[in-house]
């Protein structure tokens, strides 16, 4: 997993929040007792889970100590745990496992999702949202820039952030044999971003992290400059000065 900068990630907090709210709105649990936010990041979504179900024991889990420090500032009333979701098991069966924009960092969803479903109580829910935007220029240009410069040997082994994300049909085949209800959908958001190089700034908080982690200066700055030039051409400013970022995401809800 890459290192994380909560401040960079939260630059677009409002835009990143909407998919989490859309996922949360489709969860029909009335009074869950044990709720886990898998990949809680800076804790802003964990806080919403605690507000939605004030009687629940809510725990945020993340592998990033930087993110957990920020999460502890966001709402010190819920529990936080540093753990690798791929290896984590709940201490007892949970009512809700919620994961917003995290699972795409993890491999082997054919093993991971059944592992998580097995940790739910009867009628418990697994709710997941992930980017599924791998065909967009924003991602394609990361890999193109990574292979076009003196940094290419260092970046050749970096894991592409969306490599593990499957199709809706593939997720149905994974989940349907293990759940009594499966709901899968995709949504493409059109984010209206302000400021200079906003698409670059967006991905500096997410998909660019693994690439930046392995580069030192001056290659880090040069790599970013190449990506910035290409991304500005692919996502030009509109006449009002804003930049449009189409972004497709996939949503999975499975109730056992």
Buried (B, 14 or more C-beta within 10 A) or exposed (E): BBEBBBEBBBBBEEBBBEBBEBBBEEBEBEEBBBBBBBBBBBBBBBBBBBEBBEEBBBBBBBBBEBBBEBBBEBBEEBEBEEEEBBEBEBEEBBBBBBBBBBBBBBEEBBEBBBBBBEBBBEEBBBBBBBBBBBEBBBBBBBBEBBEEBEBEEBBEEBEBBBEBBBEBEEBBEBBEEBBEEBBBEEBEBEBEBEEEBBBBBBBBBBBBBBBBEBBEEEBBEBBBBBBBEBBBEEBEBEEEEBBBBEBBBBBBBBBB
